[in-house]
Amino acid sequence: MVAPSLRARVRAGMIDEIKAVARRHLATDGANLSLRAVARDMGMVSSAIYRYFPSRDDLLTALILEGYEALGDAVEAADAGADRADLRGRWHAVCRAARAWALAHPAEYALLYGSPVPGYAAPDDTVAPAQRPPMTLVGILRDGVAGGRLHPSGEELPEPLRSDVAELAALIEVDLPPALLARAMAGWTQLFGLISFELFGRINRMLPHRDEYFDHQTGLMADLIGLPA
């Protein structure tokens, strides 16, 4: 393997530094990034930063991709470290890992799951990284169904919901009963609602023991999905 050239290494280092400064701006200014402000903090003329990121949207996309990949790494590692036969334990491990990552990286989490950035449309290459966390849950369900430890209820979804869920299953290539997939989607969306309410301070005054509350709520989600105790 040929080592990267000096120029390539310098460029990669500059890109990493730009993203580091941009992440600091996320923490103070939210997603209202300004390439000029980032360049100013780096001691660069504003035109120089465009050699690395042609637009604000390109920089946002780079940060979004890194965020999804980091969150995906965290939840997949948590799942891999849990007992494979303990479906509920794996679910709790994944939920706790997602929450821990969000609390440790609030600005990045807000970029991924907060209010949409005005004028920004995420490109298609963000889709696969964004699917890593929910697909981790799908993997738990697949293992449960295949191993006979998770028994779909036989519930029939009403139309047009059943068709929508079936189309989604085909799109992400998941062979699960539509009702089970719908329950998993409910659990996953409730998980991120729970994290968002805590991260954005919606429940903090009411519930000081948030670790215990989180585990209780994710247990209720596991019941909804049908994960065995």
C-alpha positions in Angstrom: 0.0 0.0 0.0 1.4 3.4 -1.0 1.6 5.9 1.8 -0.4 9.1 1.3 1.6 12.0 -0.1 2.6 14.9 2.1 0.0 17.0 0.3 -2.8 14.5 1.0 -1.8 14.3 4.6 -1.8 18.0 5.0 -5.2 18.3 3.3 -6.7 15.5 5.5 -5.3 17.3 8.6 -6.9 20.6 7.5 -10.2 18.9 6.9 -10.1 17.4 10.3 -9.3 20.7 11.9 -12.1 22.5 10.0 -14.6 19.9 11.2 -13.3 20.2 14.8 -13.8 24.0 14.7 -17.3 23.5 13.1 -18.3 21.1 15.9 -17.4 23.8 18.4 -19.6 26.2 16.5 -22.4 23.6 16.7 -22.1 23.6 20.4 -22.4 27.4 20.7 -24.4 28.5 17.6 -26.4 25.4 16.7 -26.6 24.3 13.1 -26.4 27.9 11.8 -22.9 27.3 10.6 -20.9 30.0 8.8 -17.9 29.0 6.7 -16.5 32.5 7.2 -16.7 32.2 11.0 -15.0 28.8 10.9 -12.2 30.3 8.7 -11.8 33.2 11.0 -11.4 31.0 14.0 -8.7 29.1 12.1 -6.9 32.2 11.0 -7.6 31.5 7.4 -8.9 33.9 4.7 -12.5 33.0 4.0 -11.8 32.0 0.4 -9.3 29.4 1.5 -11.9 27.2 3.3 -13.8 26.7 0.1 -10.9 24.6 -1.2 -11.9 22.0 1.4 -15.7 22.5 1.6 -17.3 24.2 -1.4 -20.3 25.2 0.7 -21.9 25.2 4.1 -24.0 22.3 3.1 -20.9 20.2 2.3 -19.5 20.9 5.7 -22.9 20.1 7.4 -23.1 16.8 5.4 -19.6 15.8 6.6 -20.6 16.5 10.2 -23.8 14.6 9.8 -22.1 11.6 8.3 -19.5 11.5 11.1 -22.3 11.8 13.7 -24.4 8.9 12.2 -21.3 6.7 12.0 -20.2 7.5 15.5 -23.7 6.7 16.9 -23.9 3.6 14.7 -20.5 2.4 16.1 -21.8 3.0 19.7 -25.0 1.1 19.4 -23.5 -1.8 17.4 -20.7 -2.2 19.9 -23.2 -2.3 22.7 -25.3 -4.9 20.9 -22.1 -7.0 20.2 -21.2 -6.9 23.8 -24.5 -8.3 25.1 -25.5 -11.9 25.5 -26.8 -12.9 22.0 -29.7 -14.9 23.5 -30.9 -12.1 25.8 -33.0 -10.1 23.4 -34.3 -7.7 26.0 -30.8 -7.2 27.4 -29.5 -6.4 23.9 -32.4 -3.9 23.5 -31.5 -2.2 26.8 -27.8 -2.1 25.9 -28.5 -0.5 22.5 -30.9 2.1 24.1 -28.4 3.0 26.8 -25.6 3.3 24.3 -27.7 5.7 22.1 -28.5 7.8 25.2 -24.9 7.9 26.4 -23.7 9.0 23.0 -26.3 11.7 22.8 -25.5 13.0 26.3 -21.8 13.1 25.5 -22.3 14.8 22.1 -25.4 17.0 22.5 -24.6 19.3 19.6 -24.0 16.5 17.2 -27.2 14.7 18.3 -29.1 18.0 17.8 -27.8 18.2 14.3 -29.0 14.7 13.5 -32.3 14.6 15.3 -33.1 18.2 16.2 -35.0 20.8 14.1 -34.3 20.7 10.4 -31.6 23.2 9.2 -33.3 25.8 7.0 -32.3 25.5 3.4 -30.4 22.2 3.9 -31.4 18.9 2.3 -29.4 15.9 3.3 -28.0 14.0 0.3 -28.6 10.3 -0.4 -25.3 9.2 1.0 -26.5 10.0 4.5 -29.2 7.4 4.3 -27.2 4.3 4.9 -25.3 5.7 8.0 -28.6 6.9 9.4 -30.0 3.4 9.1 -27.3 1.8 11.3 -29.0 2.4 14.7 -32.5 1.2 13.7 -31.0 -1.7 11.8 -29.3 -2.8 14.9 -32.8 -3.2 16.5 -33.9 -5.1 13.4 -31.0 -7.5 13.9 -32.2 -8.2 17.4 -35.7 -9.0 16.1 -34.4 -11.2 13.3 -32.4 -13.2 15.8 -35.4 -13.5 18.0 -37.7 -14.7 15.3 -35.1 -17.1 13.8 -34.3 -18.6 17.2 -37.9 -19.0 18.2 -37.5 -16.7 21.2 -39.7 -13.9 19.7 -43.2 -14.8 18.6 -45.1 -12.4 16.5 -48.6 -11.8 17.8 -50.4 -12.4 14.6 -51.8 -8.9 14.8 -53.1 -7.5 11.5 -52.3 -3.9 10.6 -55.1 -1.8 9.1 -54.7 -0.5 5.6 -53.0 1.6 4.3 -50.6 1.2 7.2 -49.9 -2.5 6.4 -49.0 -1.6 2.8 -46.7 1.2 3.9 -44.9 -1.0 6.4 -44.6 -3.8 3.8 -43.0 -1.3 1.3 -40.6 -0.2 4.0 -39.7 -3.8 4.8 -39.0 -4.4 1.1 -37.0 -1.2 0.8 -34.6 -2.1 3.7 -34.7 -5.8 2.8 -36.2 -7.0 6.1 -38.2 -10.2 6.3 -40.3 -9.5 9.4 -44.0 -9.6 10.0 -45.4 -6.1 9.3 -47.0 -5.8 12.7 -43.7 -6.7 14.4 -41.8 -4.2 12.3 -44.5 -1.5 13.1 -44.0 -2.2 16.8 -40.2 -1.9 16.4 -40.6 1.4 14.6 -42.8 2.6 17.5 -40.2 1.6 20.0 -37.4 3.2 18.1 -39.1 6.5 17.6 -40.2 6.6 21.3 -36.5 5.9 22.2 -35.3 9.0 20.4 -38.3 11.1 21.7 -37.2 10.0 25.2 -33.6 11.0 24.6 -34.6 14.3 23.0 -36.8 15.3 25.9 -34.0 14.7 28.3 -31.3 16.3 26.2 -33.4 19.4 25.5 -34.4 19.8 29.1 -38.1 18.9 28.8 -38.3 16.5 31.8 -35.2 17.3 33.8 -36.9 19.3 36.6 -39.7 16.8 36.9 -37.6 13.7 37.0 -34.2 14.0 38.8 -33.6 10.2 38.7 -33.4 10.0 34.9 -31.3 6.8 34.6 -34.0 4.9 36.4 -36.7 6.6 34.4 -34.9 5.8 31.1 -34.6 2.1 31.9 -38.3 2.0 33.0 -39.4 3.6 29.8 -37.3 1.4 27.5 -38.6 -1.6 29.4 -42.1 -0.5 28.4 -41.0 -0.2 24.8 -39.5 -3.7 25.0 -42.9 -4.9 26.2 -44.6 -3.2 23.3 -42.2 -4.9 20.8 -42.8 -8.2 22.5 -39.2 -8.9 23.7 -39.2 -11.7 26.2 -38.1 -11.0 29.8 
